[in-house]
């Protein structure tokens, strides 16, 4: 059986680079043939809380269902991200933002990274018809870091703690643009049925409007698919 997440043969694919580190970014438009079917399937999933970082709920997606989304792109991903081998499935989730800005925990008001490994690759598919926000990428002002690997982690953490001690935690809102601690370097628009592929150790976060109001229905809410490779 063909996966509903199989990559559209007519998808439009482009590679860009962003920031001073010139990080690769693969962007794919018209990623799915039948995106409405995928959203209907998502609506039948059971979403639950998953950790303290994501400001919403998630439902796991298996390797067999999710990997057809990227299988045709694996050689390109390996080349663009200078990987020693083809990346493999790590985990995948349907994700629905359910937290209002006023309810964000302190850790959710800051850019984050998914891990310190250079070979960890994030694949983000936007499934929100209303296109209520994309993804922002950031540079830590104190260090100039746009990504955090194992050699940078302690310096990043130390400077972040010092910065928070000096200026305080950000207000309870989603990040969109420059802050006292971080400089905004790039934004993905979050187009419906578009996909972005980037290194998971880049500093990034959801870029949502200040008046963002959560919608708890996967059919109409801010739904994404988050596939992680390594």
C-alpha positions in Angstrom: 0.0 0.0 0.0 1.3 3.5 -0.9 1.7 5.7 2.1 -0.5 8.9 2.1 2.8 10.7 3.0 4.5 9.6 -0.2 6.3 12.6 -1.8 4.5 14.1 -4.8 6.4 13.4 -8.0 5.7 16.9 -9.1 6.9 18.6 -5.9 9.1 21.7 -6.5 12.5 21.4 -4.6 15.1 24.1 -4.0 18.1 24.4 -1.7 19.0 27.7 0.0 21.5 28.7 2.6 20.9 31.2 5.5 22.7 33.1 8.2 26.4 33.7 8.6 27.0 30.0 9.0 25.4 29.4 5.6 23.3 26.5 6.9 21.6 24.4 4.2 17.8 24.5 3.9 15.9 22.3 1.5 12.4 23.6 0.7 9.7 21.6 -1.0 6.5 23.0 -2.3 3.4 20.8 -3.2 4.9 18.1 -1.1 1.9 15.8 -0.9 -0.5 14.7 -3.7 -3.6 14.5 -1.4 -2.9 16.8 1.6 -6.6 16.8 2.6 -6.5 13.1 3.0 -3.5 13.4 5.3 -5.2 16.0 7.5 -8.3 13.8 7.8 -6.2 10.9 8.8 -4.4 13.2 11.4 -7.8 14.1 12.8 -8.4 10.5 13.7 -5.2 10.2 15.7 -5.0 10.5 19.5 -2.8 13.5 20.4 -1.1 13.7 23.8 1.4 15.8 25.6 5.0 14.9 24.6 7.7 16.4 26.8 8.1 19.9 28.2 9.4 21.7 25.1 6.7 21.5 22.4 3.8 23.9 23.1 1.1 21.5 22.2 0.2 17.8 21.6 1.6 15.2 19.4 0.7 11.8 17.8 3.5 9.4 16.7 3.8 8.3 13.1 5.6 5.1 12.1 8.7 4.7 10.0 6.8 2.8 7.3 4.2 5.6 6.9 6.6 8.6 7.2 9.7 7.7 5.4 8.2 7.7 1.9 8.0 11.5 2.3 11.7 11.8 2.1 13.0 8.6 0.5 13.4 10.2 -3.0 15.3 13.0 -1.3 17.8 11.0 0.8 20.7 11.3 -1.7 20.2 15.0 -1.9 19.9 15.4 1.8 23.1 13.4 2.3 24.9 15.7 -0.2 23.5 19.0 0.9 24.2 18.3 4.6 27.6 16.6 4.0 26.5 13.4 5.7 28.7 10.4 5.7 25.8 8.1 4.9 22.1 8.2 4.0 20.1 9.4 7.0 17.8 7.0 8.8 14.4 7.3 10.5 14.7 8.6 14.1 11.1 9.6 15.1 8.1 11.3 13.6 5.1 13.1 15.0 2.0 14.9 13.9 2.1 18.1 16.0 -0.7 20.5 16.9 0.0 23.8 18.7 -2.4 24.2 21.6 -0.7 26.6 24.0 -1.8 30.2 23.9 1.1 32.7 24.1 0.2 33.7 27.7 0.6 30.1 28.8 4.1 29.4 27.5 6.6 28.0 29.9 9.9 29.9 30.1 11.8 27.3 27.9 9.1 27.7 25.2 9.8 31.4 24.9 13.4 30.9 23.6 14.8 29.4 20.5 15.8 25.8 20.9 17.8 23.1 19.1 16.8 19.4 18.7 20.2 18.0 19.6 23.9 18.7 19.2 24.6 16.3 16.4 25.5 17.8 13.0 23.9 14.7 11.4 20.5 15.2 13.1 18.1 16.4 10.3 14.7 17.9 10.9 11.9 17.6 8.3 9.0 19.9 8.8 5.8 19.6 6.8 3.2 22.5 7.2 -0.4 21.2 7.3 -2.2 24.4 8.4 -4.5 25.7 5.7 -4.6 29.1 7.3 -0.8 29.4 7.2 -0.7 30.9 10.7 3.1 30.9 11.1 6.3 29.4 9.9 9.7 28.8 11.5 12.3 31.3 12.6 16.0 30.8 12.9 18.2 32.7 15.3 21.8 33.7 16.3 22.7 34.0 20.0 24.0 37.5 20.4 26.6 36.7 23.1 28.3 34.0 21.2 27.3 34.5 17.5 26.2 30.8 17.4 23.5 29.9 14.9 23.9 26.2 15.7 24.9 24.4 18.8 27.1 21.3 18.6 28.8 19.4 21.4 31.8 21.8 21.4 29.6 24.8 21.7 27.0 23.6 24.2 28.6 24.7 27.5 29.4 28.1 26.1 25.9 28.5 24.7 24.3 27.4 28.0 26.6 29.6 30.1 26.0 32.7 28.0 22.2 32.1 28.0 22.1 31.8 31.7 24.1 35.0 32.1 21.9 36.8 29.6 18.7 35.7 31.5 20.2 36.8 34.8 20.9 40.3 33.2 17.7 41.0 31.2 15.3 38.5 32.6 13.2 35.9 30.8 11.2 36.9 27.7 7.6 37.8 28.2 5.1 35.0 27.7 4.7 35.1 23.9 5.9 33.3 20.8 9.2 34.6 19.4 8.9 36.6 16.2 11.9 38.7 15.3 14.9 40.0 17.3 15.1 39.8 21.1 17.6 41.1 23.6 19.4 37.7 23.6 18.8 36.4 20.1 19.0 37.9 16.6 16.5 36.7 14.0 18.4 35.5 10.9 15.9 33.7 8.7 12.2 32.8 8.4 10.4 30.0 6.6 6.9 31.2 5.7 5.0 28.0 6.6 3.2 27.6 3.3 0.4 25.0 3.3 1.7 21.6 1.9 5.3 22.9 1.9 8.2 21.1 3.6 11.5 22.4 5.1 14.5 20.3 5.8 17.3 21.7 8.1 19.9 20.7 10.6 18.3 20.0 14.0 21.1 21.7 15.9 20.3 25.1 14.4 18.6 27.6 16.8 15.0 27.8 15.7 11.4 28.0 17.0 7.9 28.3 15.7 7.3 31.8 14.4 3.7 32.6 15.2 1.8 35.9 15.2 1.3 37.8 18.4 -2.4 37.3 18.4 -2.1 33.5 17.8 -5.2 31.7 19.1 -4.9 27.9 19.4 -7.4 25.7 17.6 -7.6 22.2 19.0 -9.0 20.6 15.9 -6.3 19.1 13.6 -8.5 19.9 10.6 -8.3 23.6 11.3 -5.5 24.1 13.7 -1.8 24.8 13.4 -0.8 21.2 12.4 2.6 20.1 11.2 4.3 16.8 10.6 7.8 16.6 12.3 10.1 13.9 11.0 13.6 13.5 12.5 16.4 11.7 10.7 19.9 10.8 11.9 
